[in-house]
Amino acid sequence: EVPGAGVFAATESGAVIHWNGTSWASQPVSSGAALRASCSDLAGGALFVGDEARVVHWQGGGWTTDQAGASARLRGVAALGPASFVAVGDYALRQFDGTDWQEVGSGPPKALNAVAAQGGEAVAVGRFGAVMERGSDGSWEAVDVPHFEDLNAVHLAGSGVLVAVGTKGGSLIRSSDGVFRSVATGTLNNLYDVTGPSATDLYAVGDSATVAHWDGEVWTIVSEGRAEVSLRGVARSETGWMALGIPGVVAGPFLWVPEFVTPLAGGPWVDQRFAWNQVGRAPSFYSLRIFGGSGEIWSVMAAGWLTDMRLPDLNALSGQPITPSGPKTMLLTAADRPGFTIDAYDNSVLGIDGWKAWIFALHDFDNAAAAEGDLGGF
């Protein structure tokens, strides 16, 4: 998130997209090594880092590309000042002084996954509970903490409070008195990002569409399931919360991502039926679009809760192969749109301008080869 400029996101192919509060648009950045982390540059721009020490910088007027020293997989970046950055990665800890990128000392003793900076303080976290802090003299030192699982993300929440999350749902909290403690989040899913406006209002996201909220005292699971959505980033824009991942986008106040019962991922489509588990609050509507063969097969709109649906067997009714065999994909959209009524439905409700929260998720099914592998696990 860049204050006043919206939300930027990057992809494994090294591309960058931008959310302006209404729509997504690709950015004029040449594809290349994967971009894995980003930060605001504190001057109205955005900085990305990634594989091969690739650096991509947007400063309002355009994009520039650089390399942060020798080739390395960089996984985290933070701004120390308007022209000063620190990037971390696989046994890499590098700082930019406004002119050049330099390795800090001989590099960290462990691979680092993320770094955060605020008010002159900077903290990096990584493998096996590694934590490194930047001193007032610019040097970095390892810190002993009561946590031994990988930490994937870290957030400095002000007043000395630090929140880090990682594998198996682990979290590391540093309270305002400087004491670290390991705190259970209530999930065993890997968590990949954490952020929020204050020490009492933070969201973490991760595998299986997991969204967890920290209120300063305890974690509460907002969303969790076996959904095939791995959320890798969360940001708070002027229009609300947004979590992005593979292969979905979830916006807040968060709706729970459905957990499919039938068909399972890659599994057979039996009796033209769809069913999923859905908890939390009901969306205003579901939009289901099913694709197969060379185009769209079905489009369904339903108001409120929809957890079990059987479509007509068009092939049996018509005696013609209307519904093609072979792999199919459902694009499921659930949205919170105040004032929605199914009786007054038209395509204008699909414009996200009036949405307060939404989910986009892809579900692949009816793939015989994949189904054999899925069923073999039961």
C-alpha positions in Angstrom: 0.0 0.0 0.0 1.2 3.5 -0.9 -0.7 6.2 0.9 -2.6 8.3 -1.6 -1.6 6.0 -4.5 -3.5 2.8 -3.9 -2.2 -0.8 -3.7 0.6 -2.3 -5.8 1.1 -6.1 -6.1 3.7 -8.2 -7.9 3.7 -11.7 -9.5 6.0 -14.7 -9.9 6.7 -13.5 -13.4 8.0 -10.2 -12.2 5.0 -8.2 -13.4 3.4 -5.4 -11.3 -0.3 -4.5 -11.1 -2.0 -1.5 -9.4 -5.3 -1.1 -7.6 -6.7 2.5 -7.6 -9.7 1.8 -5.5 -11.9 0.8 -8.4 -10.0 -1.4 -10.8 -6.7 -3.3 -11.3 -4.3 -2.2 -14.1 -1.0 -3.7 -15.2 2.1 -1.5 -14.9 4.8 -0.9 -17.6 7.3 -3.1 -15.9 9.2 -5.6 -18.0 8.8 -9.2 -16.9 11.8 -10.8 -15.3 12.9 -12.4 -12.1 10.1 -12.9 -9.6 9.3 -10.0 -7.3 8.7 -11.2 -3.7 8.4 -8.1 -1.4 7.5 -4.4 -1.5 7.3 -1.3 0.6 6.4 2.3 0.4 9.5 4.5 -0.2 8.2 7.2 2.2 8.2 9.7 -0.7 4.9 8.7 -2.4 6.5 5.8 -4.4 6.9 2.0 -4.1 9.9 -0.3 -4.1 9.9 -4.0 -5.0 12.7 -6.6 -4.6 13.0 -10.3 -5.6 15.0 -13.0 -7.2 18.4 -12.3 -8.6 18.6 -9.2 -6.3 16.2 -7.5 -8.7 14.9 -4.1 -7.6 12.0 -2.2 -9.2 11.1 1.4 -8.1 8.1 3.5 -8.9 8.5 7.2 -8.0 5.2 8.6 -9.3 6.4 9.5 -12.8 7.7 6.1 -13.9 9.5 2.8 -13.2 13.2 2.1 -12.9 15.0 -1.2 -12.5 18.2 -1.9 -10.5 20.1 -4.7 -8.9 20.9 -4.8 -5.1 24.4 -6.2 -5.4 25.3 -9.8 -6.1 22.5 -12.2 -7.2 20.4 -13.4 -4.3 16.8 -14.2 -3.6 15.5 -11.2 -1.7 12.4 -11.8 0.3 11.8 -8.6 2.3 12.4 -4.9 2.0 11.7 -1.8 4.2 12.3 1.9 3.9 14.7 3.4 6.5 14.1 6.9 5.0 13.0 8.5 1.7 16.2 7.4 0.0 17.4 4.6 2.3 16.3 1.0 2.2 17.1 -2.4 3.7 16.5 -5.7 1.9 16.8 -9.2 3.3 16.8 -12.7 1.8 18.7 -16.0 1.6 21.7 -15.2 3.8 21.5 -11.6 2.5 21.1 -8.3 4.4 21.7 -5.2 2.2 21.2 -1.5 2.6 20.8 1.3 0.1 22.3 4.6 1.1 20.8 6.7 -1.8 23.5 5.7 -4.2 24.5 2.1 -3.9 23.5 -1.2 -2.3 25.9 -2.7 0.2 26.0 -6.0 2.1 25.8 -5.4 5.8 28.9 -7.1 7.4 29.3 -10.7 6.3 25.6 -11.2 6.0 23.1 -12.8 8.4 23.8 -16.2 9.9 20.4 -17.5 8.7 18.1 -16.9 5.8 15.8 -14.0 6.4 12.2 -13.7 5.1 11.0 -10.3 6.0 12.0 -6.9 7.5 10.1 -4.0 8.9 11.2 -0.4 9.8 9.6 2.4 11.8 10.8 5.5 13.5 14.5 4.6 13.1 14.0 1.0 14.3 14.4 -2.0 11.9 13.8 -5.7 12.6 14.3 -8.7 10.3 12.9 -12.2 10.8 13.5 -15.5 9.1 14.3 -19.2 9.3 14.1 -21.1 12.6 12.8 -18.1 14.5 15.7 -15.8 13.5 15.4 -12.2 14.6 17.9 -9.4 13.9 17.6 -5.8 15.1 19.3 -2.7 13.8 21.0 -0.6 16.4 21.2 3.1 16.6 24.7 3.0 15.1 23.4 1.1 12.0 24.8 -2.3 13.0 22.7 -5.5 13.1 22.6 -8.0 15.9 20.9 -11.3 16.4 18.3 -11.5 19.2 17.4 -14.6 21.2 13.7 -15.2 21.2 11.4 -18.0 22.5 10.4 -19.1 19.0 11.9 -21.8 16.8 9.6 -22.1 13.7 10.2 -20.0 10.6 8.9 -16.5 10.7 7.7 -15.2 7.3 6.5 -11.6 8.1 7.0 -8.9 10.7 5.2 -5.7 11.5 6.2 -2.8 13.9 3.0 -1.5 15.4 4.4 1.4 17.4 5.2 1.9 21.1 7.8 -0.9 20.9 5.2 -3.5 19.8 6.3 -6.1 17.3 4.2 -8.8 15.7 5.7 -11.6 13.5 3.9 -14.6 12.0 5.1 -17.8 10.2 4.9 -21.5 9.7 2.3 -23.7 11.4 0.4 -20.6 12.5 3.1 -19.5 14.8 3.4 -15.9 16.0 6.0 -14.0 18.0 4.9 -10.9 19.9 7.1 -8.2 21.5 5.1 -6.1 23.9 5.8 -2.5 24.8 8.1 -3.6 27.7 10.5 -5.2 25.2 9.6 -8.8 26.2 9.2 -11.4 23.4 6.7 -14.3 23.7 5.4 -16.9 21.4 1.6 -16.8 21.0 -0.6 -19.4 19.3 -2.9 -17.9 16.6 -5.4 -20.8 16.6 -4.5 -22.2 13.2 -1.8 -24.6 12.0 -1.8 -23.1 8.6 1.3 -21.2 7.4 1.0 -17.4 7.7 2.8 -15.2 5.2 1.9 -11.5 6.0 0.7 -9.3 8.8 -0.2 -5.6 9.0 -2.6 -3.2 10.5 -3.1 0.4 11.6 -2.4 -0.1 15.3 -1.1 -2.6 17.9 -4.7 -3.6 18.6 -5.9 -4.0 15.0 -3.7 -6.3 12.9 -4.6 -9.0 10.3 -2.4 -12.0 9.3 -3.1 -14.1 6.2 -1.9 -17.5 5.0 -2.7 -20.9 3.5 -6.2 -22.3 3.1 -7.6 -18.8 2.9 -6.7 -18.2 6.6 -7.3 -14.7 8.0 -6.5 -14.1 11.7 -7.0 -10.9 13.7 -4.8 -9.6 16.6 -6.5 -7.3 19.0 -3.5 -6.6 21.2 -4.3 -9.5 23.6 -5.4 -12.6 21.6 -5.7 -13.9 18.0 -9.1 -14.6 16.5 -9.5 -16.7 13.4 -11.7 -14.8 10.9 -11.5 -17.2 8.0 -10.0 -20.7 7.6 -10.7 -23.8 5.5 -9.4 -26.2 3.0 -10.1 -23.7 0.2 -7.5 -23.8 -2.6 -6.5 -20.2 -1.9 -3.1 -19.4 -0.4 -3.1 -15.7 0.8 0.4 -14.2 0.5 -0.2 -10.5 1.2 -2.6 -8.2 3.0 -2.9 -4.4 2.8 -5.2 -1.7 4.0 -6.2 0.9 1.4 -8.4 3.9 1.6 -11.4 1.7 0.6 -10.7 -1.2 3.1 -8.7 -4.4 3.6 -7.5 -6.5 0.7 -5.7 -9.9 0.8 -4.1 -11.4 -2.4 -2.8 -14.9 -3.1 -2.9 -18.0 -5.2 -5.4 -18.1 -7.0 -7.7 -15.5 -5.4 -8.3 -12.0 -4.1 -10.2 -11.5 -0.8 -11.3 -8.1 0.4 -12.5 -7.0 3.9 -14.4 -6.8 6.1 -13.5 -10.3 5.3 -15.9 -13.0 4.1 -15.0 -16.6 4.6 -13.7 -18.5 1.6 -15.9 -21.6 0.8 -14.5 -25.1 1.5 -15.6 -27.3 -1.3 -17.3 -30.7 -0.5 -18.1 -31.7 -4.0 -16.5 -31.7 -6.5 -13.1 -31.6 -4.8 -10.2 -30.0 -6.5 -9.5 -32.0 -9.6 -12.3 -34.4 -8.6 -15.2 -35.7 -10.7 -18.4 -33.6 -11.1 -21.1 -36.0 -10.0 -24.8 -35.4 -10.7 -24.0 -31.8 -11.8 -23.8 -30.9 -8.1 -21.8 -28.3 -6.3 -21.6 -28.1 -2.5 -19.4 -26.3 0.0 -19.1 -25.4 3.6 -19.6 -21.7 4.3 -19.4 -20.1 7.7 -19.1 -16.5 9.0 -21.5 -13.9 7.6 -23.5 -14.3 4.5 -22.6 -12.4 1.3 -25.2 -10.4 -0.5 -24.8 -12.7 -3.5 -22.8 -15.4 -5.2 -21.9 -15.3 -8.8 -20.8 -18.7 -10.3 -19.3 -18.9 -13.7 -18.3 -22.4 -15.0 -15.9 -22.8 -17.9 -15.0 -25.9 -19.9 -14.1 -26.8 -23.4 -13.8 -23.6 -25.4 -16.0 -21.3 -23.3 -18.5 -20.7 -20.6 -21.0 -23.4 -19.7 -23.0 -22.0 -16.9 -23.6 -18.6 -15.2 -25.5 -18.6 -11.9 -26.4 -15.7 -9.6 -27.9 -16.3 -6.2 -28.7 -14.1 -3.2 -27.5 -14.8 0.3 -26.4 -18.2 1.5 -25.8 -20.8 -1.3 -24.0 -24.0 -0.1 -25.6 -26.8 -2.2 -26.8 -26.6 -5.8 -27.5 -29.1 -8.5 -27.7 -27.9 -12.1 -29.8 -29.6 -14.8 -28.1 -32.3 -16.9 -28.3 -30.6 -20.3 -26.8 -33.6 -22.1 -29.4 -36.0 -20.7 -32.3 -33.6 -21.3 -31.4 -32.7 -24.9 -29.6 -35.9 -26.0 -26.8 -33.6 -27.3 -23.3 -33.1 -25.9 -24.0 -29.5 -24.7 -21.8 -29.7 -21.6 -18.3 -30.8 -22.7 -16.3 -33.5 -21.0 -12.9 -32.9 -19.6 -11.4 -30.3 -17.1 -13.6 -27.4 -16.0 -13.0 -24.3 -13.9 -15.4 -22.4 -11.7 -14.9 -18.7 -11.0 -16.7 -18.1 -7.7 -17.4 -14.5 -6.6 -19.1 -13.7 -3.3 -19.7 -10.0 -2.5 -21.1 -7.8 0.2 -23.1 -5.2 -1.7 -25.5 -3.1 0.5 -29.0 -2.8 -1.1 -28.7 -5.8 -3.3 -32.0 -7.6 -4.2 -32.1 -10.6 -6.5 -35.4 -9.4 -8.0 -33.8 -6.2 -9.2 -30.7 -7.9 -10.4 -28.9 -6.7 -13.5 -25.2 -6.8 -14.6 -24.6 -3.4 -12.9 -24.2 -5.3 -9.6 -21.1 -7.0 -10.9 -19.3 -3.6 -10.9 -17.2 -3.6 -7.7 -17.7 0.1 -7.1 -20.5 -0.6 -4.6 -19.0 -3.7 -3.0 -17.8 -3.5 0.6 -16.2 -6.9 0.7 -15.6 -9.7 -1.8 -14.0 -13.0 -2.7 -12.7 -14.1 -6.1 -11.5 -17.8 -6.2 -10.9 -20.4 -8.9 -11.9 -24.0 -8.4 -10.7 -26.6 -11.0 -12.6 -29.9 -11.2 -13.6 -32.8 -13.5 -10.0 -33.7 -14.2 -9.9 -37.5 -14.2 -6.1 -37.6 -13.7 -6.1 -35.2 -10.8 -9.1 -36.9 -9.3 -7.3 -40.2 -9.0 -4.5 -38.5 -7.1 -7.0 -36.7 -4.7 -9.0 -39.8 -4.0 -5.9 -41.9 -3.4 -5.2 -39.8 -0.4 -8.3 -40.8 1.5 
